Amino acid sequence: MSSLRRQRGWYNGALMMALVLVLVLFMAQPWIPLLLLAALGSAAVVTFTMRGGSFLKEWYRQHHPHLH
């Protein structure tokens, strides 16, 4: 097994390469990362809306038992 110093160095190097790659990709084609970000944002909105809706439905059932 490698030492902790080597493991940290590998991780930091891979992270730096990933950041440089993302920066170069953004400079070359800025619409690609923005499109990915928009897709992730849309998925998050749908997910939180569904979870929030089920939470509100359960809350309503608990606070208004005479209506159900």
N, C-alpha and C positions, 0 to 999 in steps of 0.2 A: 504494500500500500504506500502511496506517495505521502510525503510530509504535508502538513497543513499549509505551509508556505507555498508549496508547489500547487496545491489545490486552489488556494486563493488566487494565485497568479493566473492559473488557467481560467478561472471564472471571470476575473477582471478583464483578461484579454478577450474572452469570448463576448463579454458584455460590451466592451469598447468596439469590437468589430461589428456587432449587431447595431450599435448606435450609428456608426459611420455608414453602414449599409443603408439604414433607414434614412439618414440624411442625404446620401447620394441619390437614393430612389426618389425622395421628395423633391430634390433639386431637378432631377431629370424629368419626372412625370408627377407633378404635384397632385393630380387628380386621383391617383391610385391610393395613397394613404388617406386622403380625404374621403374617398368612397368607402374604404374599409372602416374608417371612423364613423361615418354616417350609418353604415350597416350595423355596427355594434351598438350605436346609440338607439337605432330603431328597435333592435332586439331587446335592449334594456327597457325601453319604454313599454313595449308589449308585455314583457315579463312582469314588470312592476305594476302595470295596470291590472293584469290578471290576479296577481297576488293581493293587491290592494282591494280588488273587487270581492274576492273570497273573504278577506279579512272583514270588510264592511258588512258583508252578508251575515257572517257569523256573529259579529257585534250586534247587528240589528235583531237577529233571532234571540240573542241573550237578553237584550234590553226591552224587547217587546214580545214577550211570550204569549200574551193574550191574542195577538194577531195571527199566530201560526197554530 
